[in-house]
Amino acid sequence: MTGRPPEGERKPALPTPPPEMEREPAVSAPLPETVRERALSTRLPAYVYDLNGLRAHAAAVRAATPVEVFYAAKANPDPRLLAALGPYVDGVEVSSGGELAHVRTALPGARLAFGGPGKTDEELASATGGRPPVDRLHVESPHELRRLAALRRETDVLLRVNLPVAISGAALRMSGPFGMDPEALGVCLDLLERTPWLRLRGLHAHLASGLAAEPLLQVAAQVLGWARTWMDGPKEINLGGGMAVDYRDPGARFDWAAYGAGLESLRYPDETLRIEPGRALTAYCGWYVTDVLDLKRSHGEWYAVLRGGTHHLRTPVTKGHDQPFTVLPAGGGPVASGPVTLVGQLCTPKDVFARQVPVDRLAIGDVVAFSLAGAYAWNISHHDFLMHPKPGFGYIDC
């Protein structure tokens, strides 16, 4: 039924977002001078990667972490980033046949672990028959193990288990399609007894993402406690990644020293522990840089329309946060101050980088550098929507 509301009634006010949906303002991000110079001299929009900063960060992580470190290529598979990380990691984790072929080319000879649900027969064949064969294959289900066994190729496997452990404060829980319930492991053991060409090396249990060092260590302790009751003798336990990156505080870092010391205290002498950081390694080395095409007020609020959009940098709309940024004055004309919403060129109201963020000054032609864009940024974005030009890529490498 349509029509006017009855006399004396008013339309209800639009609902305010629930507290859990409210955003904290984006924080202005520190900008290295080398990145500033590149941002002001390159064709926009562009990604700028600081490979020198990446190496320094990776070296610090390596020094603090007394376990095996495999980089999760899904965070950012850029070949030059992979090459920069190579000396500081023990291997690379891939999650598709495409990533496998890509990393084999970018880092020939690197140790590789192949994980992820839904592996095809072609991917299993490439993982075990390509050169080099994968160092470890993470089996996600009994059916996947049967298909792997049918290839009759010598393969070292970890069984991925989805343990019901207590986790609080996680940004993501890795359940459902990831891994198998503990009850399914018995089926896998029965099969492994009949297929000696498959060698069980241990367990994989990446259960949550977005955790600080202390809660991540609490999860690790529960995983290790369970693994020790399930498997006798020397064993490998892959604890996955999940190290938090705080987009509200670009200067904050995961406490690698505390995490590394905690893992060292938890590890038994006959155990090999492995972790798979991705975002926490490369997020800090990348910036998405673009410029302001238009400034306008709508219903009393300022909007800055930027060249590009979330088809280049989908991270903020995916995670529901304001992407931290720095404004580099370069333009003139209309100037906004106070709260401004930064949007892109796409024909959707979801094309938003940051909402109602206070700025001292923002003008048409100014350059905006979004930080923490070195992971799950360009590679997860819907590149071809509206067919705008793709961004350029610049590297700071001396």
FISE-24553 format. One line per 2 residues: number of its first residue (from 1); their letters; for each residue x, y, z of C-alpha. Coordinates in nm, 4 decimals. Layout:
NUM) A) X,Y,Z  ...
This chain:
1) MT) 0.0000,0.0000,0.0000  0.1380,0.3421,-0.0981
3) GR) 0.0395,0.7026,-0.0455  0.0850,0.9824,0.2043
5) PP) 0.1269,0.9053,0.5722  -0.1884,0.9681,0.7767
7) EG) -0.2377,1.3222,0.8986  -0.0301,1.4014,1.2020
9) ER) 0.2232,1.1269,1.1341  0.5764,1.1941,1.0138
11) KP) 0.8176,0.9806,0.8220  1.0553,0.8087,1.0625
13) AL) 1.4086,0.9426,1.0691  1.6692,0.7416,0.8844
15) PT) 1.8248,0.4904,1.1240  2.1704,0.5617,1.2558
17) PP) 2.4333,0.2931,1.2001  2.4676,0.0467,1.4874
19) PE) 2.7740,0.1002,1.7070  2.9632,-0.1895,1.5508
21) ME) 2.9388,-0.0251,1.2066  3.0695,0.3142,1.3115
23) RE) 3.4145,0.4010,1.1786  3.6980,0.5645,1.3615
25) PA) 3.8571,0.8536,1.1703  4.1541,0.7652,0.9526
27) VS) 4.4881,0.8682,1.0921  4.7302,1.0703,0.8832
29) AP) 5.0075,0.8345,0.7833  5.3822,0.9056,0.8076
31) LP) 5.5239,0.9451,0.4566  5.8927,0.8759,0.3859
33) ET) 6.0553,1.1522,0.1836  6.1461,0.9105,-0.0951
35) VR) 5.7791,0.8121,-0.1274  5.6731,1.1786,-0.1217
37) ER) 5.9117,1.2610,-0.4049  5.7895,0.9677,-0.6142
39) AL) 5.4238,1.0516,-0.5447  5.4666,1.4068,-0.6716
41) ST) 5.6564,1.3073,-0.9855  5.4705,1.0031,-1.1202
43) RL) 5.1672,0.9584,-1.3429  4.8615,0.9058,-1.1254
45) PA) 4.7071,0.6926,-0.9989  4.9955,0.4655,-0.9053
47) YV) 5.1184,0.2200,-0.6501  5.4521,0.3060,-0.4932
49) YD) 5.6425,0.0244,-0.3210  5.9364,0.0982,-0.0916
51) LN) 6.1534,-0.2098,-0.1373  6.4237,-0.0723,0.0916
53) GL) 6.1722,-0.0376,0.3728  6.0358,-0.3849,0.2989
55) RA) 6.3803,-0.5409,0.3286  6.4478,-0.3661,0.6583
57) HA) 6.1134,-0.4788,0.7996  6.1559,-0.8358,0.6773
59) AA) 6.5067,-0.8515,0.8256  6.3722,-0.7394,1.1639
61) VR) 6.0964,-1.0021,1.1501  6.3489,-1.2696,1.0546
63) AA) 6.5789,-1.1739,1.3436  6.2924,-1.1858,1.5953
65) TP) 6.1347,-1.5122,1.4785  6.3164,-1.8395,1.5643
67) VE) 6.0827,-2.0574,1.3528  6.0373,-2.1156,0.9815
69) VF) 5.8775,-1.8213,0.8003  5.6904,-1.8767,0.4739
71) YA) 5.5520,-1.5644,0.3032  5.1843,-1.5934,0.2045
73) AK) 5.1988,-1.4840,-0.1601  4.8253,-1.4092,-0.1663
75) AN) 4.8974,-1.0877,0.0281  5.0920,-0.9426,-0.2645
77) PD) 5.2560,-1.1530,-0.5380  5.4349,-0.8628,-0.7100
79) PR) 5.7569,-1.0168,-0.8510  5.9807,-0.7395,-0.7198
81) LL) 5.8342,-0.7724,-0.3709  5.8896,-1.1470,-0.3834
83) AA) 6.2513,-1.0929,-0.4873  6.3046,-0.8434,-0.2047
85) LG) 6.1591,-1.0851,0.0507  6.3443,-1.3904,-0.0782
87) PY) 6.6576,-1.3622,0.1399  6.4527,-1.3194,0.4588
89) VD) 6.2012,-1.6037,0.4354  6.2333,-1.9829,0.4375
91) GV) 5.9804,-2.0259,0.1594  5.6554,-1.9068,0.0036
93) EV) 5.2990,-2.0299,0.0569  5.0757,-2.0361,-0.2514
95) SS) 4.7047,-2.1092,-0.2800  4.6369,-2.1733,-0.6481
97) GG) 4.7950,-2.3129,-0.9597  4.8329,-1.9589,-1.0884
99) EL) 5.0239,-1.8484,-0.7793  5.2329,-2.1644,-0.7970
101) AH) 5.3429,-2.0974,-1.1564  5.3979,-1.7293,-1.0820
103) VR) 5.6213,-1.7864,-0.7782  5.8158,-2.0619,-0.9515
105) TA) 5.9063,-1.8047,-1.2169  5.9659,-1.5107,-0.9817
107) LP) 6.1690,-1.7070,-0.7237  6.3190,-2.0122,-0.8959
109) GA) 6.4203,-2.2777,-0.6465  6.2257,-2.1337,-0.3532
111) RL) 6.0676,-2.3796,-0.1110  5.6935,-2.3816,-0.1718
113) AF) 5.3929,-2.4816,0.0346  5.0592,-2.5265,-0.1426
115) GG) 4.7464,-2.4634,0.0641  4.3871,-2.3560,0.0249
117) PG) 4.0534,-2.5288,-0.0365  3.9231,-2.6567,-0.3682
119) KT) 4.2458,-2.7694,-0.5349  4.1794,-2.9096,-0.8804
121) DE) 4.3314,-3.2288,-1.0188  4.5426,-3.0126,-1.2498
123) EL) 4.6741,-2.8106,-0.9553  4.7606,-3.1233,-0.7567
125) AS) 4.9446,-3.2615,-1.0586  5.1350,-2.9360,-1.1118
127) AT) 5.2262,-2.9122,-0.7431  5.3692,-3.2641,-0.7297
129) GG) 5.5045,-3.2977,-1.0821  5.6323,-2.9503,-1.1640
131) RP) 5.9805,-2.8208,-1.1014  6.0495,-2.7766,-0.8261
133) PV) 5.7773,-2.9903,-0.6646  5.6189,-2.8268,-0.3632
135) DR) 5.7990,-2.8713,-0.0336  5.4706,-2.9293,0.1513
137) LH) 5.1156,-2.9823,0.0322  4.8442,-2.8832,0.2808
139) VE) 4.5596,-3.1342,0.2516  4.2180,-2.9845,0.3206
141) SP) 3.9917,-3.2916,0.3195  3.9892,-3.6731,0.2908
143) HE) 3.8599,-3.6425,-0.0665  4.1518,-3.4176,-0.1608
145) LR) 4.3910,-3.6719,-0.0078  4.2343,-3.9514,-0.2162
147) RL) 4.2822,-3.7533,-0.5362  4.6398,-3.6743,-0.4392
149) AA) 4.7065,-4.0429,-0.3666  4.5762,-4.1370,-0.7110
151) LR) 4.8693,-3.9514,-0.8687  5.1125,-4.1962,-0.6996
153) RE) 5.3814,-3.9319,-0.6618  5.6040,-3.8933,-0.3575
155) TD) 5.4697,-3.5953,-0.1662  5.5187,-3.4534,0.1831
157) VL) 5.1849,-3.3498,0.3297  5.0438,-3.1610,0.6243
159) LR) 4.6821,-3.2266,0.7214  4.4931,-2.9019,0.7779
161) VN) 4.2728,-2.9283,1.0843  3.9988,-2.6889,1.1909
163) LP) 4.0202,-2.7072,1.5692  3.7413,-2.5711,1.7923
165) VA) 3.9735,-2.3600,2.0087  3.8821,-2.0468,2.2014
167) IS) 3.9624,-1.7293,2.0048  3.8617,-1.3741,2.0912
169) GA) 3.9224,-1.0490,1.9038  3.9892,-1.2015,1.5617
171) AL) 3.9109,-1.0051,1.2461  3.8439,-1.3337,1.0605
173) RM) 3.7785,-1.6900,1.1759  3.9137,-1.9475,0.9313
175) SG) 3.6465,-2.2146,0.9549  3.3925,-2.3814,0.7279
177) PF) 3.5682,-2.4576,0.3967  3.9158,-2.4341,0.5509
179) GM) 4.0624,-2.7609,0.6722  3.8745,-3.0515,0.8298
181) DP) 3.7266,-3.1414,1.1649  3.9493,-3.3544,1.3893
183) EA) 3.7154,-3.6512,1.3372  3.8056,-3.6586,0.9658
185) LG) 4.1756,-3.7060,1.0374  4.1240,-4.0764,1.1098
187) VC) 4.0016,-4.1310,0.7539  4.3189,-3.9624,0.6291
189) LD) 4.5411,-4.1789,0.8500  4.3804,-4.4968,0.7195
191) LL) 4.4505,-4.3843,0.3637  4.8068,-4.2782,0.4415
193) ER) 4.8840,-4.6254,0.5783  4.7998,-4.7690,0.2340
195) TP) 4.9872,-4.5019,0.0308  5.3522,-4.4976,0.1348
197) WL) 5.4369,-4.2470,-0.1400  5.2506,-3.9860,0.0676
199) RL) 5.4532,-3.8888,0.3742  5.2686,-3.7308,0.6668
201) RG) 5.4905,-3.4601,0.8150  5.2481,-3.2926,1.0530
203) LH) 4.9538,-3.0573,1.0865  4.8455,-2.7178,0.9583
205) AH) 4.6109,-2.5057,1.1713  4.5607,-2.1450,1.0644
207) LA) 4.2495,-2.0575,1.2642  4.2178,-1.6783,1.2814
209) SG) 4.3467,-1.3497,1.1439  4.3885,-0.9990,1.2804
211) LA) 4.5298,-1.0897,1.6216  4.7940,-0.9196,1.8326
213) AE) 5.0937,-1.1180,1.9573  4.9514,-1.2301,2.2917
215) PL) 4.6185,-1.3723,2.1691  4.7946,-1.5285,1.8694
217) LQ) 5.0303,-1.7043,2.1107  4.7302,-1.8252,2.3126
219) VA) 4.5897,-1.9831,1.9962  4.9304,-2.1360,1.9186
221) AQ) 4.9482,-2.2909,2.2656  4.6082,-2.4563,2.2188
223) VL) 4.7021,-2.5863,1.8731  5.0333,-2.7270,1.9959
225) GW) 4.8715,-2.8867,2.3000  4.6222,-3.0662,2.0780
227) AR) 4.8820,-3.1647,1.8149  5.1027,-3.3287,2.0778
229) TW) 4.8226,-3.5594,2.1855  4.7428,-3.6549,1.8263
231) MD) 5.0853,-3.7203,1.6734  5.3848,-3.8933,1.8331
233) GP) 5.7504,-3.8314,1.7615  5.9064,-3.5512,1.5551
235) KE) 5.6389,-3.3371,1.4004  5.5781,-3.0189,1.2062
237) IN) 5.3072,-2.7741,1.3015  5.2186,-2.4916,1.0681
239) LG) 5.0459,-2.2178,1.2701  4.9581,-2.0024,0.9680
241) GG) 4.9528,-1.6241,0.9701  4.6987,-1.3850,1.1162
243) MA) 4.9287,-1.1142,1.2570  4.7298,-0.7933,1.3034
245) VD) 4.7784,-0.4774,1.0962  4.6087,-0.1734,1.2535
247) YR) 4.4669,0.0543,0.9825  4.3643,0.3049,1.2519
249) DP) 4.7261,0.3498,1.3578  4.9682,0.3281,1.0622
251) GA) 5.2696,0.3616,1.2906  5.1797,0.0561,1.5004
253) RF) 5.3462,-0.2776,1.4364  5.2785,-0.6340,1.5397
255) DW) 5.5070,-0.7253,1.8330  5.7360,-0.9684,1.6547
257) AA) 5.9846,-0.9824,1.9420  5.7192,-1.0959,2.1900
259) YG) 5.5690,-1.3380,1.9394  5.9039,-1.4902,1.8500
261) AG) 6.0036,-1.5305,2.2150  5.6658,-1.6842,2.2909
263) LE) 5.6951,-1.9390,2.0108  6.0459,-2.0292,2.1264
265) SL) 5.9132,-2.0984,2.4759  5.6242,-2.3080,2.3426
267) RY) 5.8266,-2.5232,2.1021  5.9460,-2.8693,2.2049
269) PD) 6.2951,-2.9820,2.0868  6.1512,-3.2376,1.8414
271) ET) 5.9099,-2.9907,1.6796  5.9409,-2.7782,1.3670
273) LR) 5.7161,-2.4747,1.3813  5.6228,-2.2712,1.0757
275) IE) 5.4292,-1.9473,1.0324  5.2870,-1.7855,0.7173
277) PG) 5.2685,-1.4052,0.7519  5.1444,-1.2071,0.4543
279) RA) 4.9762,-0.8747,0.5315  5.2033,-0.8087,0.8305
281) LT) 5.5124,-0.8333,0.6081  5.4190,-0.6231,0.3061
283) AY) 5.1333,-0.3885,0.4054  5.3711,-0.1198,0.5287
285) CG) 5.5804,-0.0972,0.2118  5.3003,0.0156,-0.0215
287) WY) 5.1153,0.3399,-0.0997  4.8303,0.4011,-0.3415
289) VT) 4.8780,0.7526,-0.4750  4.6217,0.9554,-0.6665
291) DV) 4.4878,1.3102,-0.7036  4.1689,1.5073,-0.6416
293) LD) 3.9529,1.5557,-0.9519  3.6592,1.7343,-0.7891
295) LK) 3.5373,1.8781,-0.4591  3.1729,1.9329,-0.3832
297) RS) 2.9228,1.9623,-0.1027  2.6212,1.7333,-0.0845
299) HG) 2.3604,1.7721,0.1897  2.6055,1.9808,0.3886
301) EW) 2.9011,1.7409,0.3634  3.2262,1.7672,0.1652
303) YA) 3.3120,1.4999,-0.0911  3.6454,1.4693,-0.2698
305) VL) 3.6310,1.2695,-0.5931  3.9680,1.1068,-0.6602
307) RG) 4.1133,0.9643,-0.9790  4.0853,0.5845,-0.9613
309) GT) 3.8840,0.4180,-0.6876  3.8216,0.0938,-0.5059
311) HH) 3.8703,-0.0968,-0.8330  4.2367,-0.0185,-0.7601
313) LR) 4.2274,-0.0261,-0.3785  3.9401,-0.2392,-0.2516
315) TP) 4.0852,-0.2838,0.0984  3.8854,-0.0148,0.2842
317) VT) 3.5442,-0.1150,0.1508  3.6257,-0.4836,0.2036
319) KG) 3.7381,-0.4445,0.5649  3.5003,-0.1587,0.6492
321) HD) 3.7651,0.0877,0.7608  3.8971,0.4298,0.6599
323) QP) 4.2230,0.3934,0.4700  4.4896,0.6154,0.6336
325) FT) 4.6312,0.8830,0.4041  4.8494,1.1896,0.3710
327) VL) 4.7552,1.4974,0.1658  5.0324,1.6499,-0.0481
329) PA) 4.9275,2.0045,-0.1500  4.9692,2.0465,-0.5246
331) GG) 4.6508,2.2099,-0.6524  4.4375,2.5179,-0.6241
333) GP) 4.0786,2.6263,-0.6709  3.8057,2.5229,-0.4268
335) VA) 3.9402,2.4183,-0.0892  3.7722,2.1968,0.1688
337) SG) 3.8514,2.1778,0.5368  3.7019,1.9795,0.8186
339) PV) 3.5388,1.6389,0.7635  3.5693,1.5133,0.4042
341) TL) 3.4637,1.1836,0.2462  3.7132,1.0565,-0.0122
343) VG) 3.5564,0.8606,-0.2996  3.6590,0.7291,-0.6395
345) QL) 3.5191,0.7431,-0.9922  3.2987,0.4347,-0.9834
347) CT) 2.9204,0.4397,-1.0262  2.8478,0.2952,-0.6847
349) PK) 2.8070,0.4537,-0.3387  3.0432,0.1863,-0.2052
351) DV) 3.3404,0.3391,-0.3869  3.4727,0.4991,-0.0663
353) FA) 3.8270,0.5228,0.0673  3.7495,0.7122,0.3901
355) RQ) 3.4383,0.8718,0.5394  3.4155,1.2126,0.7032
357) VP) 3.7832,1.2389,0.7910  3.9011,1.5770,0.9274
359) VD) 4.1540,1.7515,0.7026  4.3195,2.0910,0.7434
361) RL) 4.3067,2.1586,0.3704  4.2153,1.9681,0.0563
363) AI) 4.2004,2.1226,-0.2929  4.1369,2.0083,-0.6467
365) GD) 4.4685,1.8848,-0.7842  4.6122,1.7854,-0.4460
367) VV) 4.7814,1.4470,-0.4272  4.6565,1.1902,-0.1756
369) AF) 4.8851,0.9044,-0.0672  4.7054,0.6130,0.1012
371) SL) 4.9367,0.4099,0.3208  4.9228,0.0416,0.4264
373) AG) 4.8565,-0.0477,0.0624  5.1244,-0.3136,0.0228
375) AY) 4.8974,-0.6120,0.0948  4.5508,-0.7263,-0.0153
377) AW) 4.5153,-0.4065,-0.2162  4.5688,-0.4070,-0.5938
379) NI) 4.5628,-0.7867,-0.6211  4.2162,-0.8257,-0.4603
381) SH) 4.0504,-0.5345,-0.6425  3.7909,-0.5604,-0.9226
383) HD) 4.0231,-0.4118,-1.1854  3.7974,-0.4004,-1.4890
385) FL) 3.4819,-0.2474,-1.3448  3.3995,0.0537,-1.5690
387) MH) 3.7255,-0.0068,-1.7592  3.9124,0.2898,-1.6150
389) PK) 4.2905,0.2939,-1.6761  4.4943,0.0694,-1.4505
391) PG) 4.7398,0.2304,-1.2079  5.1115,0.2578,-1.2671
393) FG) 5.3685,0.0936,-1.0416  5.6821,0.2545,-0.9014
395) YI) 5.9563,0.1017,-0.6871  6.1980,0.2679,-0.4496
397) DC) 6.5069,0.0518,-0.4640  6.8624,0.1688,-0.4235
